Amino acid sequence: MRVGSAVKVTDIPEAEQFILHWGEMGSHWGVNRSVSQVHALLYLSDRPLHAEEICDTLGLARSNVSTALKELQGYGIVRRQHVIGDRRDHFVAETDLWEMLMRITVERKKREIDPTLQVLSDLSARLEGRKDVPPHIAQRIGRMHEFMGTLTGWFDDVRKLPKGTLVSLMKLGSKVARFIPARNPRD
């Protein structure tokens, strides 16, 4: 460990394990391991870090760190911060977990769900009234389009709720179902 008040995050075994695990989980979620590790390091850091320090701490190439920082800034979960007396750019991570979740979800929706929804809309329109296509294909694509449209509408509504309401809903869990009239389970 460093002497004095500044402790290197990776000198703490639990912090190092968190960073390594976050990198592994990131790769399962379709995010580059080094991107996830940079995020984990910045999330655990109590101060802004510059790119060279991130490289040294994680043992990553400068190009990997630069790419990771750009991607994390694109998600809105890492931002650039200037430090007085230092011309280098420093970086900090969003530490509000709800804000982080919402920013990641919004960005993934924009990158993954919205284009899929557009394709499903186009396909549904092209299949409408077609007699040369088996009915189950048009029906299943139409149902997928409707389902994803409903899901994205629900997400857009839910994300407008105040954080306190979201937390309360989450804590209710399955108990929230008692407020909804019974319906056909296949709907």
C-alpha positions as CSV (number, residue, x, y, z in Angstrom):
1,M,0.0,0.0,0.0
2,R,1.0,3.6,-0.5
3,V,2.3,5.5,2.5
4,G,0.1,8.4,3.7
5,S,-3.5,9.1,3.1
6,A,-3.7,7.8,-0.5
7,V,-4.3,4.1,-0.7
8,K,-4.0,2.5,-4.1
9,V,-7.4,0.9,-4.8
10,T,-6.0,-2.4,-6.2
11,D,-3.9,-2.8,-3.0
12,I,-7.1,-3.7,-1.3
13,P,-7.8,-7.4,-2.2
14,E,-11.6,-7.0,-2.1
15,A,-11.4,-4.0,-4.4
16,E,-9.1,-5.9,-6.8
17,Q,-11.5,-8.8,-6.8
18,F,-14.4,-6.5,-7.5
19,I,-12.6,-4.9,-10.4
20,L,-11.7,-8.4,-11.8
21,H,-15.2,-9.7,-11.3
22,W,-16.8,-6.6,-12.9
23,G,-14.6,-7.2,-15.9
24,E,-15.8,-10.8,-16.1
25,M,-19.4,-9.8,-15.7
26,G,-19.0,-7.1,-18.4
27,S,-17.9,-9.6,-20.9
28,H,-21.0,-11.7,-20.1
29,W,-23.1,-8.6,-20.7
30,G,-21.4,-7.9,-24.1
31,V,-19.1,-5.2,-22.8
32,N,-15.3,-5.4,-23.3
33,R,-13.5,-6.7,-20.2
34,S,-11.1,-3.7,-20.0
35,V,-14.0,-1.2,-20.4
36,S,-15.7,-2.9,-17.4
37,Q,-12.5,-2.9,-15.4
38,V,-11.9,0.8,-16.0
39,H,-15.4,1.5,-14.9
40,A,-15.0,-0.5,-11.7
41,L,-11.7,1.2,-10.9
42,L,-13.3,4.7,-11.4
43,Y,-16.4,3.7,-9.5
44,L,-14.3,2.6,-6.5
45,S,-11.9,5.6,-6.6
46,D,-12.5,8.4,-4.2
47,R,-10.8,10.9,-6.5
48,P,-10.5,11.6,-10.3
49,L,-7.9,9.5,-12.1
50,H,-6.0,10.4,-15.3
51,A,-5.6,7.9,-18.1
52,E,-1.9,7.1,-17.3
53,E,-2.9,6.2,-13.7
54,I,-5.6,4.0,-15.0
55,C,-3.2,2.2,-17.3
56,D,-0.6,1.7,-14.5
57,T,-3.2,0.5,-12.0
58,L,-4.9,-2.0,-14.3
59,G,-1.9,-2.9,-16.5
60,L,-3.8,-2.0,-19.6
61,A,-2.4,-0.4,-22.8
62,R,-3.1,3.3,-23.3
63,S,-5.2,2.6,-26.4
64,N,-7.4,0.2,-24.4
65,V,-7.9,2.8,-21.7
66,S,-8.7,5.6,-24.2
67,T,-11.2,3.4,-26.0
68,A,-12.8,2.4,-22.6
69,L,-13.1,6.0,-21.4
70,K,-14.8,7.0,-24.7
71,E,-17.2,4.2,-24.4
72,L,-18.0,4.8,-20.8
73,Q,-18.5,8.5,-21.5
74,G,-20.8,7.5,-24.4
75,Y,-22.9,5.7,-21.8
76,G,-22.9,8.7,-19.6
77,I,-21.5,6.8,-16.6
78,V,-18.0,8.4,-16.6
79,R,-17.3,12.0,-17.1
80,R,-14.2,14.1,-17.7
81,Q,-13.1,16.3,-14.7
82,H,-10.3,18.9,-14.6
83,V,-8.0,19.1,-11.7
84,I,-6.4,22.4,-10.8
85,G,-2.7,22.4,-11.6
86,D,-2.8,19.4,-13.9
87,R,-3.4,19.8,-17.6
88,R,-4.3,16.1,-18.1
89,D,-7.9,15.0,-18.3
90,H,-9.1,13.2,-15.2
91,F,-12.1,10.9,-15.0
92,V,-14.8,10.1,-12.4
93,A,-17.6,7.6,-12.5
94,E,-21.2,8.1,-11.6
95,T,-21.7,6.6,-8.2
96,D,-25.5,7.0,-7.9
97,L,-26.5,3.4,-8.7
98,W,-30.1,4.3,-9.9
99,E,-28.7,7.0,-12.2
100,M,-26.0,4.6,-13.5
101,L,-28.7,2.0,-14.2
102,M,-30.9,4.4,-16.0
103,R,-28.1,5.8,-18.1
104,I,-26.9,2.3,-19.1
105,T,-30.4,1.2,-19.9
106,V,-31.3,4.3,-21.9
107,E,-28.1,3.9,-24.0
108,R,-28.6,0.1,-24.5
109,K,-32.2,0.8,-25.5
110,K,-31.0,3.4,-28.0
111,R,-28.3,1.1,-29.4
112,E,-30.1,-2.3,-29.4
113,I,-33.9,-2.1,-28.8
114,D,-34.8,0.9,-30.9
115,P,-33.2,-0.4,-34.1
116,T,-34.9,-3.8,-33.5
117,L,-38.2,-2.2,-33.0
118,Q,-37.8,-0.3,-36.2
119,V,-37.0,-3.5,-38.1
120,L,-40.0,-5.3,-36.6
121,S,-42.2,-2.4,-37.6
122,D,-41.0,-2.4,-41.1
123,L,-41.3,-6.2,-41.3
124,S,-44.8,-6.2,-39.9
125,A,-45.9,-3.5,-42.4
126,R,-44.4,-5.5,-45.3
127,L,-46.1,-8.7,-44.1
128,E,-49.6,-7.2,-43.7
129,G,-52.1,-8.8,-46.0
130,R,-49.6,-11.1,-47.6
131,K,-51.0,-14.4,-48.8
132,D,-47.7,-15.9,-49.9
133,V,-46.3,-16.1,-46.4
134,P,-47.5,-18.6,-43.8
135,P,-49.8,-16.8,-41.3
136,H,-47.8,-17.9,-38.3
137,I,-44.7,-16.0,-39.5
138,A,-46.6,-12.7,-39.9
139,Q,-48.4,-13.3,-36.6
140,R,-45.2,-14.0,-34.6
141,I,-43.3,-11.1,-36.0
142,G,-46.4,-8.9,-35.3
143,R,-46.6,-10.2,-31.8
144,M,-42.9,-9.5,-31.2
145,H,-43.3,-6.0,-32.6
146,E,-46.3,-5.3,-30.3
147,F,-44.5,-6.9,-27.3
148,M,-41.3,-4.8,-27.7
149,G,-43.4,-1.7,-28.4
150,T,-45.3,-2.3,-25.1
151,L,-42.1,-2.9,-23.3
152,T,-40.4,0.2,-24.5
153,G,-43.5,2.3,-23.7
154,W,-43.5,0.9,-20.2
155,F,-39.8,1.7,-19.8
156,D,-40.3,5.2,-21.0
157,D,-43.1,5.7,-18.5
158,V,-41.2,4.1,-15.6
159,R,-38.0,6.0,-16.1
160,K,-40.0,9.3,-15.7
161,L,-40.9,8.2,-12.1
162,P,-39.0,9.8,-9.2
163,K,-36.2,7.7,-7.8
164,G,-38.0,7.2,-4.5
165,T,-41.0,5.8,-6.3
166,L,-38.8,3.4,-8.3
167,V,-37.1,2.2,-5.1
168,S,-40.5,1.6,-3.5
169,L,-41.7,-0.3,-6.5
170,M,-38.6,-2.5,-6.5
171,K,-39.0,-3.2,-2.8
172,L,-42.6,-4.2,-3.4
173,G,-41.4,-6.9,-5.8
174,S,-44.2,-9.4,-6.7
175,K,-46.5,-7.8,-4.1
176,V,-47.2,-5.1,-6.7
177,A,-49.4,-7.7,-8.5
178,R,-52.1,-7.4,-5.9
179,F,-52.9,-3.9,-7.3
180,I,-53.5,-5.2,-10.8
181,P,-56.7,-7.0,-11.7
182,A,-56.2,-10.7,-12.7
183,R,-55.8,-11.4,-16.4
184,N,-55.2,-14.3,-18.6
185,P,-51.6,-15.5,-17.9
186,R,-50.9,-15.9,-21.7
187,D,-51.4,-12.1,-22.4
